[in-house]
Amino acid sequence: MKLRRVVVTGLGALTPIGNNVEEYWNGLINGVSGAAPITYFDTTNFKTKFACEVKNFNVEDFIDRKEARKMDKYAQYALVATDEAVKDANFDFDTLDKDRAGVIWGSGIGGLETFQEEVINWAKGPGVPKFNPFFIPKMIADIAGGHISIKYGLRGPNFTTVSACASSTNALIDAFNYIRLGHADVMVTGGSEAAVTIAGMGGFNAMHALSTRNDDPKTASRPMDKDREGFVLGEGAGALILEEYEHAVARGAKIYCEVGGGGMSADAHHITAPHPEGLGARNVMLNCLRDAGLKPEDVDGVNMHGTSTPLGDIAESKAIMEVFGEHAYTLNLNSTKSMTGHLLGAAGAIETIASILSIKHGIVPPTINHFTDDENIDPKLNFTFNKAQKRDMKVVMSNTFGFGGHNACVLVKKLDL
């Protein structure tokens, strides 16, 4: 069968460096760090005392107070980002066929704060199992997609992907495939996460996964730098409207770019550590290129997973060299996690948005906080260190890798390339 073309017609973002797409993009190209001391709880006894929180956010500016209380923060974030994306896509909901419009969302953890609060409250009580009646529907990882479909009356495919930090990229790829295979005309996709909590910080600290650079949070996320020592936890949401090309053209929609392909793979190596030679990372990029029908030399840039972990950055850099060969030296590579921190299940969504905007504006956001080269990473690779670079970006790939060895890669390209 002939596969249908899929384009992006709406974007929404709620991030540690901007509460909408315009603010987010300005933060990216200006190299703004979202890291700061945690405000949500007392960090006195925590190894890491900082994170990339969403700032100046009042949910009641977007959602009725009574309704907001029925939602975990991760679901609130999802609705806010989706609202921006839907408005950006400028749908006429009176004419949209809602049976052919759906939602595929991603979240690695879901309602962690809700789970934490309910269990702590129970433990403090007399042992009687008294829980909030909204405990379960606030906590479950699929509920954000449910809220989105209910708000807009979207009756098409609806589910949530959970693959740790690859979750929203997997959601995006699934949404892409549902449209190109003819199962839907419009899909809302993306991801959200709100894990800057006692349980989230404590759990990742126990794994020694987080940076503990408490004396200088803003430079703590240092992808590809010799002195990197862990990732910085972030939170927020990214939403994208995917649409079948002819459907978008027929309604006169603004088109950002085309989704060219998606790839998936598994490391099959370790529950948290990447394959040391980047085997899964290599395979996922090759699978993505194959799906898009493109060659390595067609690619202009890669938004790397680049979490600022000692093993991960080396493995991904090795994989890029293996996939692209000599062409790797002509690529613009970057890790926007140096600014946003790691949004876990929402990372793929906001980083795909960054990739799309680099195509739209002809600017590659930087990898900030680079001070010292790592002798284990080829110094000839262009990681767009510390300052944005202008470039005509036609094809960009975005990598996301998750605990469990889950790898996902999506490719976006200029329309009619």
Long-range contacts (C-beta under 8 A, 24 or more apart in sequence): 1-181, 1-182, 3-180, 3-181, 4-179, 4-180, 4-181, 4-182, 4-244, 4-245, 4-246, 5-180, 5-244, 5-245, 5-246, 5-258, 6-176, 6-179, 6-180, 6-242, 6-243, 6-244, 6-245, 6-258, 6-259, 7-242, 7-243, 7-244, 7-245, 7-248, 7-255, 7-256, 7-257, 7-258, 7-259, 7-415, 8-240, 8-241, 8-242, 8-243, 8-255, 8-256, 8-257, 8-258, 8-259, 8-356, 8-412, 9-88, 9-89, 9-241, 9-242, 9-243, 9-248, 9-253, 9-254, 9-255, 9-256, 10-85, 10-86, 10-87, 10-88, 10-89, 10-90, 10-239, 10-240, 10-241, 11-84, 11-85, 11-88, 11-238, 11-239, 11-240, 11-241, 11-256, 11-353, 11-356, 11-357, 12-80, 12-81, 12-82, 12-83, 12-84, 12-85, 12-86, 12-88, 12-190, 12-237, 12-238, 12-239, 12-240, 13-81, 13-84, 13-236, 13-237, 13-238, 13-239, 13-350, 13-353, 14-54, 14-57, 14-77, 14-80, 14-81, 14-84, 14-192, 14-236, 14-237, 14-238, 15-54, 15-234, 15-236, 15-238, 15-340, 15-343, 15-350, 16-52, 16-53, 16-54, 16-55, 16-234, 16-235, 16-236, 16-340, 16-341, 17-52, 17-339, 17-340, 19-54, 19-55, 19-56, 19-57, 20-84, 21-84, 21-88, 21-353, 21-357, 24-350, 24-353, 24-354, 25-354, 25-357, 25-361, 27-339, 28-336, 28-339, 28-354, 28-357, 28-365, 28-388, 29-361, 29-363, 29-365, 29-366, 29-388, 30-388, 31-339, 31-365, 31-366, 31-368, 31-386, 31-387, 31-388, 32-339, 33-217, 33-218, 33-219, 33-221, 33-338, 33-339, 33-368, 33-369, 34-234, 34-339, 34-340, 34-341, 35-217, 35-218, 35-220, 35-221, 35-232, 35-341, 36-217, 36-218, 37-217, 38-196, 38-201, 40-196, 40-197, 41-197, 41-198, 43-201, 46-201, 46-202, 46-205, 47-205, 47-210, 47-212, 48-201, 48-204, 48-205, 48-210, 48-211, 48-212, 48-214, 48-233, 49-214, 50-214, 50-217, 50-220, 50-232, 51-196, 51-201, 51-232, 51-233, 51-234, 51-235, 51-341, 52-196, 52-221, 52-232, 52-233, 52-234, 52-235, 52-340, 52-341, 52-343, 53-196, 53-235, 54-235, 54-236, 69-134, 70-134, 70-137, 70-138, 71-138, 71-143, 71-147, 72-110, 72-111, 72-112, 72-113, 72-114, 72-138, 72-139, 72-143, 72-194, 73-111, 73-113, 73-194, 73-235, 74-107, 74-109, 74-110, 74-111, 74-112, 74-113, 74-144, 74-192, 74-193, 74-194, 74-195, 74-237, 75-111, 75-138, 75-143, 75-144, 75-147, 75-192, 76-194, 77-192, 77-193, 77-194, 77-235, 77-236, 77-237, 77-346, 78-105, 78-107, 78-144, 78-145, 78-147, 78-148, 78-190, 78-191, 78-192, 78-237, 78-239, 79-144, 79-147, 79-148, 79-151, 80-237, 81-190, 81-192, 81-236, 81-237, 81-238, 81-239, 82-148, 82-151, 82-188, 82-190, 82-237, 82-239, 84-239, 85-188, 85-190, 85-239, 85-240, 85-241, 86-152, 86-188, 86-241, 88-241, 88-254, 89-241, 89-243, 89-253, 89-254, 90-253, 90-254, 91-186, 91-251, 92-251, 93-152, 93-153, 95-251, 96-186, 97-185, 98-152, 98-153, 98-154, 98-155, 98-156, 99-155, 99-156, 100-156, 100-184, 100-185, 100-186, 101-152, 101-154, 101-155, 101-156, 101-184, 101-185, 101-186, 101-187, 101-188, 102-149, 102-154, 102-155, 102-156, 102-157, 102-158, 102-175, 102-178, 102-184, 102-186, 102-187, 102-188, 103-145, 103-148, 103-149, 103-154, 103-156, 103-157, 103-158, 103-187, 103-188, 103-189, 104-145, 104-157, 104-158, 104-159, 104-160, 104-161, 104-171, 104-172, 104-174, 104-175, 104-178, 104-187, 104-188, 104-189, 105-142, 105-144, 105-145, 105-148, 105-160, 105-161, 105-168, 105-171, 105-188, 105-189, 105-190, 105-191, 105-192, 106-160, 106-161, 106-162, 106-163, 106-167, 106-168, 106-169, 106-170, 106-171, 106-172, 106-189, 106-190, 106-191, 106-345, 106-346, 106-348, 106-349, 107-141, 107-144, 107-160, 107-162, 107-167, 107-168, 107-191, 107-192, 107-193, 107-345, 107-346, 108-162, 108-163, 108-164, 108-165, 108-167, 108-193, 108-195, 108-344, 108-345, 108-402, 109-141, 109-193, 109-195, 109-200, 109-344, 109-345, 110-139, 110-140, 110-141, 110-142, 110-143, 110-144, 110-162, 111-138, 111-139, 111-140, 111-141, 111-143, 111-194, 112-194, 112-195, 112-197, 112-199, 112-200, 113-194, 113-197, 114-138, 114-139, 115-139, 115-199, 116-197, 116-198, 116-199, 144-192, 148-188, 152-188, 154-188, 156-183, 156-184, 156-186, 156-187, 157-183, 157-184, 157-187, 162-345, 163-402, 163-404, 163-406, 163-408, 164-344, 164-345, 164-402, 164-403, 164-404, 164-406, 165-305, 165-307, 165-342, 165-344, 165-345, 165-347, 165-348, 165-400, 165-401, 165-402, 165-403, 165-406, 166-348, 166-400, 166-401, 166-402, 166-406, 166-407, 166-408, 167-191, 167-344, 167-345, 167-346, 167-348, 167-402, 168-238, 168-345, 168-346, 168-347, 168-348, 168-349, 168-352, 168-400, 169-262, 169-347, 169-348, 169-349, 169-352, 169-398, 169-400, 169-408, 169-409, 169-410, 170-264, 170-348, 170-406, 170-408, 171-348, 171-349, 172-240, 172-242, 172-259, 172-262, 172-348, 172-349, 172-352, 172-410, 173-262, 173-263, 173-264, 173-408, 173-410, 175-242, 176-242, 176-259, 176-262, 176-410, 177-262, 179-242, 179-243, 179-244, 180-244, 184-244, 185-243, 185-244, 185-247, 186-241, 186-242, 186-243, 186-244, 186-247, 187-241, 187-242, 187-243, 188-239, 188-240, 188-241, 189-239, 189-240, 189-241, 189-242, 189-349, 190-237, 190-238, 190-239, 190-240, 190-346, 190-349, 191-237, 191-238, 191-343, 191-345, 191-346, 191-347, 191-348, 191-349, 192-236, 192-237, 192-238, 192-345, 192-346, 192-349, 193-234, 193-235, 193-236, 193-237, 193-343, 193-344, 193-345, 193-346, 194-235, 195-233, 195-235, 195-344, 196-233, 196-234, 196-235, 200-233, 201-233, 204-233, 207-272, 209-272, 209-309, 211-308, 218-369, 219-369, 219-371, 220-308, 220-369, 221-308, 221-337, 221-338, 221-339, 221-341, 221-342, 221-368, 221-369, 222-308, 222-338, 222-369, 222-370, 222-371, 223-304, 223-306, 223-307, 223-308, 223-313, 223-335, 223-337, 223-338, 223-367, 223-369, 223-370, 223-383, 224-306, 224-313, 224-317, 224-335, 224-367, 224-370, 224-374, 224-377, 224-383, 224-385, 225-308, 225-369, 225-370, 225-371, 225-372, 225-374, 226-371, 226-372, 226-373, 226-374, 226-375, 227-371, 227-372, 228-308, 228-309, 228-310, 228-313, 228-374, 229-308, 229-310, 230-308, 230-309, 231-307, 231-308, 231-309, 231-337, 231-341, 231-342, 232-308, 232-337, 232-341, 232-342, 233-341, 233-342, 233-344, 234-337, 234-340, 234-341, 234-342, 234-343, 234-344, 234-347, 235-343, 235-346, 236-340, 236-343, 236-346, 236-350, 237-346, 237-349, 237-350, 238-343, 238-346, 238-348, 238-349, 238-350, 238-351, 238-352, 238-353, 239-349, 240-349, 240-352, 240-353, 240-356, 255-415, 256-356, 256-359, 256-360, 257-356, 257-359, 257-360, 257-412, 257-413, 257-414, 257-415, 258-412, 258-413, 258-414, 258-415, 258-416, 258-417, 259-410, 259-411, 259-412, 260-291, 260-292, 260-293, 260-294, 260-395, 260-411, 260-412, 260-413, 261-288, 261-289, 261-290, 261-291, 261-292, 261-293, 261-294, 261-410, 261-411, 262-288, 262-291, 262-408, 262-409, 262-410, 262-411, 263-287, 263-288, 263-289, 263-290, 263-291, 263-407, 263-408, 263-409, 263-410, 264-406, 264-407, 264-408, 264-409, 265-407, 266-405, 266-406, 266-407, 267-401, 267-405, 267-407, 268-405, 269-405, 270-405, 271-403, 271-404, 271-405, 272-403, 273-311, 274-311, 274-312, 274-315, 274-316, 274-401, 274-405, 275-315, 275-405, 276-311, 276-314, 276-315, 277-315, 277-318, 277-319, 278-315, 278-316, 278-317, 278-318, 278-319, 278-322, 279-319, 280-401, 280-405, 280-407, 281-305, 281-315, 281-316, 281-319, 281-320, 281-399, 281-401, 281-407, 282-318, 282-319, 282-322, 282-323, 283-407, 284-399, 284-401, 284-407, 284-408, 284-409, 285-319, 285-320, 285-323, 285-397, 285-399, 285-409, 286-323, 287-409, 288-397, 288-409, 288-410, 288-411, 289-323, 289-397, 289-411, 291-411, 292-411, 292-413, 294-395, 294-411, 294-413, 296-323, 296-324, 296-325, 296-327, 297-324, 297-327, 298-394, 298-395, 299-324, 299-327, 299-331, 299-395, 299-396, 299-397, 299-411, 300-331, 300-332, 300-391, 300-392, 300-393, 300-394, 300-395, 300-396, 301-331, 301-332, 301-333, 301-334, 301-355, 301-358, 301-364, 301-391, 301-393, 301-395, 301-396, 301-397, 302-331, 302-332, 302-333, 302-334, 302-396, 302-397, 302-398, 302-399, 303-334, 303-335, 303-336, 303-351, 303-352, 303-354, 303-355, 303-358, 303-396, 303-397, 303-398, 303-399, 304-333, 304-334, 304-335, 304-399, 305-335, 305-337, 305-347, 305-399, 305-400, 305-401, 306-334, 306-335, 306-337, 306-338, 306-367, 307-335, 307-337, 307-342, 308-335, 308-337, 308-338, 312-401, 313-374, 313-377, 314-374, 314-376, 314-377, 316-399, 316-401, 317-377, 317-378, 317-381, 320-381, 321-378, 321-381, 328-378, 328-381, 329-380, 329-381, 329-382, 330-382, 331-381, 331-382, 332-364, 332-382, 332-384, 332-389, 332-391, 332-393, 333-367, 333-381, 333-382, 333-383, 333-384, 334-364, 334-365, 334-366, 334-367, 334-383, 334-384, 335-367, 335-383, 336-365, 336-367, 338-366, 338-367, 338-368, 338-369, 339-365, 339-368, 347-400, 348-398, 348-400, 348-408, 348-410, 351-398, 351-400, 352-398, 352-410, 352-412, 354-398, 355-396, 355-397, 355-398, 355-412, 356-396, 356-412, 358-393, 358-396, 359-393, 359-394, 359-396, 359-412, 359-413, 359-414, 362-390, 362-391, 362-392, 362-393, 363-388, 363-389, 363-390, 363-391, 364-388, 364-389, 364-390, 364-391, 364-393
